[in-house]
Amino acid sequence: MSELDIWITIVALVAATAIARSSFWLVGHHITIPPRVQEMLRYAPGCALAAIIAPELLMTTDAHPVFSPLNIKLASAVGAGIYYLLRKSMLETIIFGMAVLTILRIWLM
């Protein structure tokens, strides 16, 4: 690829992103989303987050699922989830989960 091709690709991607994101502002007032679709869209962020986190917790670097009790990422996530259910503090949960992960890494590796 030449340098000109790279710059053309960058400009095209910037334009496509700007058009896609600004389309909601430009036509958002003229389009009404049905209540059922609005209700379903409430779950989109949680689903996206689960789709990002689940492979990180359950897959090894060579793309094999690990459901072993020795999966320290999964064990820390379960521990952090239980901690959150008990304490309801997101910052404490993050600190607790990272502490459990660090302790398990040091202890088991």
N, CA, C and O of each residue as an XYZ file, in Angstrom:
436
protein
N       0.841     -1.187      0.000
C       0.000      0.000      0.000
C       0.877      1.238      0.000
O       1.841      1.336      0.759
N       0.533      2.165     -0.849
C       1.293      3.407     -0.870
C       0.803      4.340      0.234
O      -0.224      4.103      0.870
N       1.570      5.404      0.439
C       1.196      6.361      1.479
C      -0.119      7.050      1.132
O      -0.919      7.342      2.021
N      -0.345      7.311     -0.144
C      -1.597      7.939     -0.571
C      -2.788      7.033     -0.286
O      -3.837      7.513      0.144
N      -2.640      5.725     -0.520
C      -3.717      4.776     -0.237
C      -4.063      4.754      1.252
O      -5.233      4.670      1.627
N      -3.046      4.831      2.081
C      -3.279      4.838      3.525
C      -4.061      6.072      3.935
O      -5.008      5.980      4.716
N      -3.662      7.249      3.402
C      -4.373      8.485      3.753
C      -5.803      8.496      3.225
O      -6.705      9.002      3.892
N      -6.016      7.947      2.042
C      -7.379      7.860      1.493
C      -8.230      6.951      2.373
O      -9.397      7.247      2.632
N      -7.650      5.848      2.831
C      -8.377      4.934      3.717
C      -8.722      5.611      5.036
O      -9.838      5.455      5.532
N      -7.788      6.358      5.611
C      -8.043      7.054      6.872
C      -9.148      8.080      6.703
O     -10.046      8.157      7.541
N      -9.105      8.875      5.633
C     -10.140      9.897      5.393
C     -11.502      9.238      5.170
O     -12.517      9.735      5.658
N     -11.529      8.126      4.439
C     -12.801      7.425      4.203
C     -13.381      6.880      5.501
O     -14.591      6.954      5.716
N     -12.530      6.330      6.372
C     -13.019      5.803      7.648
C     -13.501      6.920      8.564
O     -14.494      6.752      9.273
N     -12.812      8.059      8.559
C     -13.262      9.204      9.353
C     -14.616      9.679      8.860
O     -15.506      9.949      9.666
N     -14.787      9.787      7.542
C     -16.064     10.234      6.978
C     -17.181      9.244      7.302
O     -18.282      9.653      7.670
N     -16.907      7.950      7.169
C     -17.932      6.943      7.465
C     -18.335      6.990      8.933
O     -19.518      6.877      9.253
N     -17.366      7.154      9.827
C     -17.671      7.234     11.252
C     -18.475      8.487     11.573
O     -19.447      8.429     12.327
N     -18.069      9.626     10.996
C     -18.782     10.882     11.255
C     -20.214     10.824     10.737
O     -21.131     11.300     11.407
N     -20.413     10.260      9.580
C     -21.773     10.152      9.017
C     -22.627      9.217      9.859
O     -23.782      9.525     10.151
N     -22.069      8.083     10.248
C     -22.837      7.119     11.036
C     -23.229      7.700     12.390
O     -24.353      7.493     12.849
N     -22.326      8.417     13.027
C     -22.626      8.953     14.359
C     -23.519     10.186     14.311
O     -24.342     10.391     15.202
N     -23.363     10.998     13.287
C     -24.182     12.208     13.213
C     -25.572     11.940     12.652
O     -26.457     12.789     12.761
N     -25.771     10.780     12.058
C     -27.090     10.482     11.488
C     -28.176     10.472     12.553
O     -29.329     10.789     12.258
N     -27.831     10.116     13.780
C     -28.829     10.113     14.849
C     -29.267     11.533     15.194
O     -30.425     11.763     15.546
N     -28.342     12.480     15.094
C     -28.704     13.873     15.372
C     -29.498     14.476     14.222
O     -30.413     15.271     14.437
N     -29.142     14.095     13.001
C     -29.781     14.701     11.838
C     -31.201     14.186     11.622
O     -32.096     14.973     11.316
N     -31.424     12.889     11.774
C     -32.747     12.325     11.509
C     -33.415     11.803     12.774
O     -34.493     11.212     12.701
N     -32.807     12.008     13.907
C     -33.349     11.475     15.148
C     -34.704     12.039     15.516
O     -35.513     11.348     16.135
N     -34.967     13.274     15.149
C     -36.244     13.894     15.491
C     -37.374     13.410     14.584
O     -38.546     13.513     14.947
N     -37.035     12.892     13.429
C     -38.045     12.486     12.456
C     -38.396     11.005     12.554
O     -39.374     10.564     11.949
N     -37.637     10.254     13.282
C     -37.873      8.814     13.400
C     -38.255      8.505     14.841
O     -37.587      8.940     15.779
N     -39.324      7.757     15.004
C     -39.714      7.313     16.342
C     -39.448      5.812     16.453
O     -39.843      5.027     15.591
N     -38.787      5.447     17.508
C     -38.476      4.040     17.750
C     -39.621      3.445     18.565
O     -40.022      4.014     19.580
N     -40.146      2.313     18.128
C     -41.242      1.686     18.867
C     -40.828      1.357     20.306
O     -39.659      1.068     20.563
N     -41.776      1.401     21.237
C     -41.454      1.122     22.643
C     -40.826     -0.252     22.862
O     -39.971     -0.408     23.734
N     -41.236     -1.237     22.090
C     -40.670     -2.581     22.245
C     -39.180     -2.595     21.891
O     -38.385     -3.258     22.558
N     -38.807     -1.861     20.839
C     -37.400     -1.784     20.442
C     -36.610     -0.998     21.493
O     -35.483     -1.366     21.824
N     -37.193      0.072     22.013
C     -36.533      0.840     23.068
C     -36.283     -0.031     24.293
O     -35.228      0.064     24.921
N     -37.245     -0.875     24.631
C     -37.095     -1.780     25.770
C     -35.952     -2.764     25.523
O     -35.167     -3.048     26.428
N     -35.860     -3.282     24.300
C     -34.787     -4.228     23.983
C     -33.424     -3.547     23.978
O     -32.431     -4.162     24.366
N     -33.358     -2.298     23.550
C     -32.085     -1.583     23.503
C     -31.524     -1.291     24.891
O     -30.334     -1.007     25.022
N     -32.343     -1.354     25.913
C     -31.854     -1.159     27.277
C     -30.847     -2.230     27.667
O     -29.977     -1.989     28.504
N     -30.959     -3.416     27.064
C     -30.081     -4.526     27.416
C     -28.825     -4.594     26.546
O     -27.958     -5.430     26.799
N     -28.704     -3.749     25.543
C     -27.561     -3.797     24.622
C     -26.223     -3.563     25.317
O     -25.287     -4.315     25.045
N     -26.070     -2.574     26.194
C     -24.757     -2.395     26.834
C     -24.327     -3.599     27.672
O     -23.160     -3.989     27.644
N     -25.250     -4.179     28.405
C     -24.920     -5.359     29.200
C     -24.525     -6.536     28.325
O     -23.589     -7.268     28.647
N     -25.231     -6.720     27.228
C     -24.899     -7.814     26.310
C     -23.534     -7.596     25.669
O     -22.753     -8.537     25.526
N     -23.247     -6.359     25.284
C     -21.943     -6.057     24.685
C     -20.823     -6.291     25.693
O     -19.778     -6.842     25.348
N     -21.039     -5.877     26.923
C     -20.034     -6.081     27.961
C     -19.804     -7.567     28.215
O     -18.663     -8.005     28.361
N     -20.874     -8.332     28.268
C     -20.746     -9.781     28.464
C     -20.012    -10.430     27.291
O     -19.219    -11.351     27.488
N     -20.270     -9.958     26.084
C     -19.600    -10.516     24.909
C     -18.106    -10.209     24.908
O     -17.320    -10.950     24.319
N     -17.719     -9.134     25.556
C     -16.295     -8.796     25.632
C     -15.624     -9.536     26.784
O     -14.504    -10.025     26.635
N     -16.292     -9.622     27.924
C     -15.677    -10.179     29.123
C     -15.682    -11.708     29.125
O     -14.695    -12.313     29.544
N     -16.745    -12.341     28.675
C     -16.851    -13.804     28.742
C     -15.696    -14.520     28.036
O     -15.128    -15.443     28.621
N     -15.325    -14.147     26.821
C     -14.183    -14.841     26.210
C     -12.880    -14.639     26.985
O     -12.040    -15.537     27.041
N     -12.717    -13.469     27.575
C     -11.506    -13.218     28.362
C     -11.448    -14.116     29.595
O     -10.371    -14.563     29.990
N     -12.592    -14.377     30.197
C     -12.626    -15.208     31.394
C     -12.541    -16.695     31.087
O     -11.976    -17.460     31.869
N     -13.093    -17.107     29.964
C     -13.257    -18.545     29.709
C     -12.303    -19.129     28.685
O     -12.234    -20.351     28.557
N     -11.560    -18.303     27.946
C     -10.716    -18.831     26.877
C      -9.236    -18.643     27.206
O      -8.835    -17.667     27.840
N      -8.445    -19.606     26.755
C      -7.000    -19.468     26.877
C      -6.470    -18.704     25.677
O      -7.236    -18.323     24.792
N      -5.179    -18.480     25.644
C      -4.594    -17.742     24.524
C      -4.684    -18.506     23.212
O      -4.656    -17.893     22.145
N      -4.791    -19.823     23.263
C      -4.922    -20.603     22.036
C      -6.382    -20.973     21.752
O      -6.644    -21.955     21.056
N      -7.326    -20.202     22.279
C      -8.764    -20.296     21.983
C      -9.406    -21.606     22.411
O     -10.277    -22.124     21.712
N      -8.993    -22.144     23.541
C      -9.637    -23.317     24.109
C     -10.365    -22.902     25.391
O      -9.786    -22.221     26.236
N     -11.623    -23.306     25.540
C     -12.338    -22.930     26.768
C     -11.791    -23.674     27.987
O     -11.416    -24.843     27.904
N     -11.755    -22.973     29.113
C     -11.244    -23.552     30.354
C     -12.305    -23.401     31.430
O     -12.601    -22.285     31.857
N     -12.880    -24.511     31.871
C     -13.881    -24.507     32.935
C     -13.326    -25.164     34.191
O     -14.081    -25.697     35.005
N     -12.025    -25.126     34.347
C     -11.347    -25.769     35.458
C     -11.399    -24.884     36.705
O     -11.477    -23.661     36.587
N     -11.357    -25.482     37.894
C     -11.256    -24.677     39.109
C      -9.936    -23.909     39.179
O      -9.798    -22.985     39.981
N      -8.973    -24.285     38.348
C      -7.694    -23.581     38.322
C      -7.701    -22.385     37.373
O      -6.663    -21.750     37.186
N      -8.827    -22.068     36.779
C      -8.947    -20.876     35.942
C      -9.050    -19.664     36.874
O     -10.120    -19.359     37.400
N      -7.920    -18.983     37.065
C      -7.874    -17.929     38.072
C      -8.691    -16.702     37.671
O      -9.195    -15.988     38.538
N      -8.829    -16.448     36.374
C      -9.646    -15.303     35.939
C     -11.114    -15.539     36.281
O     -11.800    -14.649     36.784
N     -11.577    -16.743     36.001
C     -12.972    -17.064     36.289
C     -13.230    -17.074     37.790
O     -14.261    -16.584     38.249
N     -12.295    -17.631     38.553
C     -12.451    -17.657     40.011
C     -12.489    -16.243     40.584
O     -13.286    -15.969     41.480
N     -11.641    -15.340     40.084
C     -11.656    -13.962     40.576
C     -12.944    -13.255     40.190
O     -13.485    -12.480     40.979
N     -13.443    -13.512     38.984
C     -14.692    -12.875     38.561
C     -15.866    -13.352     39.407
O     -16.726    -12.556     39.783
N     -15.905    -14.636     39.704
C     -16.976    -15.164     40.556
C     -16.874    -14.561     41.957
O     -17.883    -14.167     42.541
N     -15.658    -14.491     42.491
C     -15.455    -13.879     43.799
C     -15.865    -12.415     43.814
O     -16.502    -11.957     44.763
N     -15.502    -11.679     42.768
C     -15.878    -10.268     42.681
C     -17.392    -10.113     42.546
O     -17.978     -9.188     43.110
N     -18.020    -11.017     41.800
C     -19.480    -10.965     41.662
C     -20.182    -11.189     42.992
O     -21.142    -10.493     43.324
N     -19.703    -12.151     43.740
C     -20.282    -12.414     45.065
C     -20.048    -11.223     45.985
O     -20.940    -10.827     46.735
N     -18.850    -10.656     45.926
C     -18.538     -9.476     46.753
C     -19.488     -8.322     46.416
O     -19.983     -7.632     47.307
N     -19.735     -8.124     45.118
C     -20.639     -7.038     44.723
C     -22.051     -7.280     45.250
O     -22.704     -6.347     45.717
N     -22.522     -8.503     45.181
C     -23.862     -8.802     45.676
C     -23.984     -8.528     47.175
O     -25.060     -8.172     47.657
N     -22.900     -8.693     47.900
C     -22.924     -8.452     49.338
C     -22.746     -6.984     49.697
O     -23.399     -6.492     50.617
N     -21.866     -6.272     48.981
C     -21.503     -4.917     49.374
C     -22.121     -3.808     48.516
O     -22.298     -2.696     49.013
N     -22.454     -4.069     47.255
C     -23.051     -3.100     46.323
C     -22.162     -1.874     46.084
O     -22.672     -0.770     45.895
N     -20.856     -2.060     46.091
C     -19.926     -0.964     45.827
C     -19.043     -1.360     44.645
O     -18.279     -2.320     44.734
N     -19.147     -0.628     43.548
C     -18.409     -0.983     42.349
C     -16.905     -0.812     42.538
O     -16.134     -1.673     42.112
N     -16.471      0.279     43.165
C     -15.038      0.492     43.366
C     -14.436     -0.594     44.259
O     -13.365     -1.123     43.958
N     -15.113     -0.923     45.342
C     -14.623     -1.988     46.217
C     -14.591     -3.326     45.486
O     -13.689     -4.133     45.709
N     -15.565     -3.565     44.617
C     -15.614     -4.816     43.860
C     -14.428     -4.920     42.918
O     -13.816     -5.982     42.804
N     -14.101     -3.828     42.242
C     -12.951     -3.835     41.332
C     -11.671     -4.116     42.114
O     -10.849     -4.937     41.705
N     -11.513     -3.431     43.231
C     -10.311     -3.631     44.055
C     -10.257     -5.064     44.578
O      -9.202     -5.698     44.553
N     -11.385     -5.571     45.049
C     -11.442     -6.940     45.567
C     -11.117     -7.948     44.468
O     -10.312     -8.855     44.681
N     -11.729     -7.802     43.303
C     -11.486     -8.730     42.201
C     -10.040     -8.731     41.755
O      -9.472     -9.792     41.491
N      -9.431     -7.549     41.666
C      -8.027     -7.478     41.267
C      -7.116     -8.062     42.346
O      -6.103     -8.687     42.033
N      -7.476     -7.859     43.619
C      -6.690     -8.432     44.706
C      -6.755     -9.960     44.665
O      -5.739    -10.636     44.824
N      -7.949    -10.493     44.452
C      -8.096    -11.958     44.366
C      -7.309    -12.497     43.178
O      -6.630    -13.517     43.295
N      -7.394    -11.820     42.040
C      -6.650    -12.260     40.856
C      -5.149    -12.241     41.117
O      -4.447    -13.185     40.756
N      -4.657    -11.187     41.735
C      -3.234    -11.085     42.037
C      -2.784    -12.169     43.013
O      -1.745    -12.798     42.817
N      -3.560    -12.379     44.050
C      -3.211    -13.419     45.034
C      -3.208    -14.797     44.379
O      -2.299    -15.591     44.619
N      -4.207    -15.087     43.557
C      -4.246    -16.393     42.881
C      -3.093    -16.547     41.905
O      -2.521    -17.631     41.794
N      -2.743    -15.486     41.199
C      -1.600    -15.581     40.272
C      -0.310    -15.874     41.029
O       0.488    -16.710     40.603
N      -0.108    -15.195     42.136
C       1.105    -15.415     42.914
C       1.098    -16.816     43.528
O       2.123    -17.497     43.535
N      -0.039    -17.237     44.036
C      -0.140    -18.511     44.742
C      -0.064    -19.710     43.795
O       0.597    -20.701     44.105
N      -0.736    -19.629     42.644
C      -0.828    -20.791     41.753
C       0.200    -20.812     40.641
O       0.376    -21.847     39.998
N       0.867    -19.738     40.396
C       1.804    -19.735     39.259
C       3.222    -19.746     39.711
O       4.134    -19.745     38.885
